[in-house]
Amino acid sequence: MVEGKRDVASLRKLGIMGPIETSTHIPVLELSVKLVEKGKEIIILTDWDRRGDLLSSKISSDLQYLGLKVDTDFRMTLSSLVKKEIKDVESLYSYMKKMRSCVNKDETY
């Protein structure tokens, strides 16, 4: 679960092909019910800003209350790795592209 379409696009470019739901333009409770109906484990990957933190917390608690397994560890780990460089999920692809470019330059020496 991500916040918007650009987040989905970034993850797709990174090769993530599983189902991705967005929280844009849907009330949090309605989104939670929709996710529970899918009956799978949910990875919440909201931006690592105040709004993303609040959204992650709200959706996580709703889903856990409704009996669904929620993974927020991935979000916390990812944000701790890139928080100083980028602030949102939509920037992940360009950030990874930049990092790959840096690694490839280093390998030529």
Secondary structure as the mmCIF struct_conf table of DSSP 4:
data_model
#
loop_
_struct_conf.conf_type_id
_struct_conf.id
_struct_conf.beg_label_comp_id
_struct_conf.beg_label_asym_id
_struct_conf.beg_label_seq_id
_struct_conf.end_label_comp_id
_struct_conf.end_label_asym_id
_struct_conf.end_label_seq_id
STRN STRN1 VAL A 2 VAL A 2
BEND BEND1 GLU A 3 GLY A 4
HELX_RH_AL_P HELX_RH_AL_P1 LYS A 5 LYS A 13
TURN_TY1_P TURN_TY1_P1 LEU A 14 GLY A 15
BEND BEND2 GLY A 18 GLY A 18
STRN STRN2 THR A 22 THR A 22
TURN_TY1_P TURN_TY1_P2 THR A 24 HIS A 25
BEND BEND3 ILE A 26 ILE A 26
HELX_RH_AL_P HELX_RH_AL_P2 VAL A 28 LYS A 38
TURN_TY1_P TURN_TY1_P3 GLY A 39 GLY A 39
BEND BEND4 LYS A 40 LYS A 40
STRN STRN3 ILE A 42 ILE A 43
BEND BEND5 TRP A 48 ASP A 49
HELX_RH_AL_P HELX_RH_AL_P3 ARG A 50 TYR A 65
TURN_TY1_P TURN_TY1_P4 LEU A 66 GLY A 67
STRN STRN4 VAL A 70 ASP A 71
HELX_RH_AL_P HELX_RH_AL_P4 ASP A 73 VAL A 82
TURN_TY1_P TURN_TY1_P5 LYS A 83 GLU A 85
BEND BEND6 ASP A 88 ASP A 88
HELX_RH_3T_P HELX_RH_3T_P1 VAL A 89 SER A 91
HELX_RH_AL_P HELX_RH_AL_P5 LEU A 92 GLU A 107
TURN_TY1_P TURN_TY1_P6 THR A 108 THR A 108
#
